[in-house]
Amino acid sequence: MATPEPSPEHEAPPTLEPEPQAPRPQYVPVARTSGLAIASFVLGIVAMVLCVCNGIVAMFPAIPAVVCGHLGRRECARDPLLSGRGFALAGLILGYVAIGIGVLSVLGVLVFILIAIFSSA
């Protein structure tokens, strides 16, 4: 025996439940990178490239690299949403190395000049 089809009068009334919706994306703050940290890194790279040419000239971008690196690290420590501590640290290291090479270059030039002066006398 076949089961009878339910008549339209016996159907369940439609429910008024809202349709499921996709979850709304929540706001996630985007981490910004410190401009001082990036400047320190770029100046440190420029200083190291100039070390190949002349160690004395490399000190000109190396000193701002160190200053920007310290300021960038302080800025990143104060603002938790700010990234770039690695850039600042790399700029500091490159800047200090370039300053060291510049100081050694100056000392080398001075020693060379003093040897030239005293050997001719």
Secondary structure, DSSP 8 states (H G I E B T S, - for coil): -------GGGS--------------------EE-HHHHHHHHHHHHHHHHHHH-TTTTHHHHHHHHHHHHHHHHHHHH-TTEE-HHHHHHHHHHHHHHHHHHHHHHHHHHHHHHHHHHHH-
